[in-house]
Structures are given as structure tokens and as C-alpha cells.
Amino acid sequence: STENDFMKMAIIKDDVMIDEVYMESKWFEFEKENDDLKFVATKTFVELKLPDSLTIVSNKSLIADFNGDLKPDVATLVKNKHNSKIGVLIVNHSNEEMYVFGAGKEIDNMTDLNWIEIFKTIPKGEIVAPELVDEETGDLLGPDESQNFKLIGNGIYMSVTETHGGGIIFWNGKEYQWNHIE
């Protein structure tokens, strides 16, 4: 991708810019209205209405088609103002529904995702194998190739810099799920 393939977007809450991200231009949709081009694709993103209990973590936002409906969705790291726990907020463009993982809500026996250093997308259509986890020790035993699946939408990959273990949040066709992956 070249610089011209990206557009700078602002995240605005209560008429105050709280973050900036770059989006691929292909996610922009325009419609003709009184000879002006009106930006419509990321209305949800620009007018994101966070619950009062959450605040966005700067420079940790992703825009991609997470649920496979060919529309841009938003994922961003958030911090719970009441307990200081970190989590992931996903906003689906098509229905403007918000999903919170961590930030005090449990996901795979975790309520705080403060360990996330790498936060990126995994391409739609990629084959992913969940990690086998030793139930007694919690050790990762390697990918479970018998449980391979193809991502319907982009996955959200999270990990710690010095390790290769992490996780992915992905859409399974009905809801978002979590899997350990390396």
C-alpha cells in the first residue's frame, strides 16, 4: 500500500478529537448528495458513542471487516474508568452493535487484557488453528491442526512482544469468539 491508499480519520467523542487512525481508502464509501460527496462508510466510527465507563486507549484502533459483511468495523483497546482494566471494544458497522471483551468482562478466564502489546488484524480467509492448552498448567502445547478453521472476517490478533503466544477474537457467523493462537 502507498500513502495515497490511506486516509487519516479522527475519533470524536462529545465534539472532542480523542484519537487519530489511518484507514485504507478502500473502506470509504461515498454517496452523491446535492453535488457533494458525503462520507458514509465510517459514520459509526467517527460518531462512536462509548459507554461512559470506557475510554479509548490512544493509537490502538483497527478498522477492517471483522464480521464478514463487507463493511468496515472498528476494534479499539479501551480502559474501564472504574477498575482500570483494559479490553477490546468492537463496533459492527452494519448494526452499530458494540461488543466488549475484557475491561472487567470475562473472556477466556481473563477480565484484564493489559498484557496486549501487539494489536493487529489477521486477513479474512486465513486458516487458523487454535492452540492446545494444558488444562492443569495452562501451558501452550502447539496448534491443534484438527480444529483448523477459515476466518469469515478479519481476525483481531493480540499478543505480547517477547512471546509468540497470544489470542484472536474472530466472528464465527453468529458471535465473536476467542482462541489462543501462536
Secondary structure, DSSP 8 states (H G I E B T S, - for coil): --GGGEEEEEEEETTEEEEEEEEEGGG--EEEETTEEEE-TTHHHHT----TTEEEEEEEEEEE-SSSSSS-EEEEEEEETTT--EEEEEE-TTT--EEEEETTB-BTTBS--TT--EEEEE-TT-EE--EEE-TTT--EEEE-GGG-EE-SS-EEEEE-TT-S-EEEEEE-SSSEEEEEE-
